[in-house]
Amino acid sequence: MADNKNVGVLVGSLRKDSYALKLAKALMRLAPSSLQMTQIQIGDMPHYNEDLDTDNPPESWARFRREMGAQDAVLFVSPEYNRSLPSVLKNAIDVGSRPYGSSIWEGKAGAVATHSPSGIGGALSNHAIRQATVFLGLPLMTQPEMYIGDSYNVFDKEGNIVKDGSEKFLSDCMATFETWLQRF
Ligand SMILES: Cc1cc2nc3c(=O)[nH]c(=O)nc-3n(C[C@H](O)[C@H](O)[C@H](O)COP(=O)(O)O)c2cc1C
């Protein structure tokens, strides 16, 4: 039996009808029961600024560091913005990485799922997230690759999975994520 793991889910889109949010909710629903999945909010954090990173940092940074820091693992779920990751997600990665020596990412592991209404599936965002975390001691699952193309036809407006095969694919991805996390 797999050990329980707490997984923080970070969504790289802030809009209420986001397909990344639909994808995140589907992955949370399909995850094996040993994975305790919790979405952690990132939209209220000011841009990272070292001048503000004192003993009394912005409350939203402290809240994010506390909540994300308590997790064993992270699942990034994001669209692609201009062939990269959305700035809100990069900001969360940066806030979590500081103060130097107190990064919340060290010792965690994770996975990345990206989407796009086009066929590209957010692949460049997926790899930009990997690049942004490569220095942080945060190994990310490499297979299966979660590039969800044609996302507006994978989910309906309510977030139900309506494309044949997608539910099984996403479910298999989360089962592999569970197995992979056991290494850490
Ligand atoms: C600023 C911006 C940049 C975008 N750049 C890309 C892109 O590089 N590649 C892509 O496939 N879609 C791009 N899109 C379209 C998004 O994939 C689409 O709006 C998607 O629905 C956003 O994700 P969400 O539904 O999770 O909010 C971009 C959208 C915005 C707002």
The ligand as an ORCA input file, in Angstrom:
! r2SCAN-3c Opt
* xyz 0 1
  C      -1.518     36.400    -22.266
  C      -1.920     35.132    -23.010
  C      -0.976     34.455    -23.739
  C      -1.319     33.252    -24.380
  N      -0.333     32.542    -25.025
  C      -0.611     31.286    -25.473
  C       0.424     30.429    -25.913
  O       1.586     30.781    -25.938
  N       0.092     29.177    -26.310
  C      -1.198     28.722    -26.288
  O      -1.422     27.572    -26.639
  N      -2.211     29.517    -25.859
  C      -1.957     30.774    -25.447
  N      -2.958     31.573    -24.958
  C      -4.349     31.099    -25.014
  C      -4.658     30.254    -23.784
  O      -4.210     28.927    -24.010
  C      -6.158     30.242    -23.506
  O      -6.632     31.553    -23.297
  C      -6.468     29.378    -22.304
  O      -7.871     29.177    -22.197
  C      -5.945     29.997    -21.020
  O      -6.011     29.058    -19.990
  P      -7.191     28.986    -18.917
  O      -8.438     28.544    -19.670
  O      -6.734     27.944    -17.975
  O      -7.358     30.347    -18.323
  C      -2.642     32.773    -24.323
  C      -3.597     33.492    -23.578
  C      -3.247     34.644    -22.927
  C      -4.289     35.372    -22.090
*
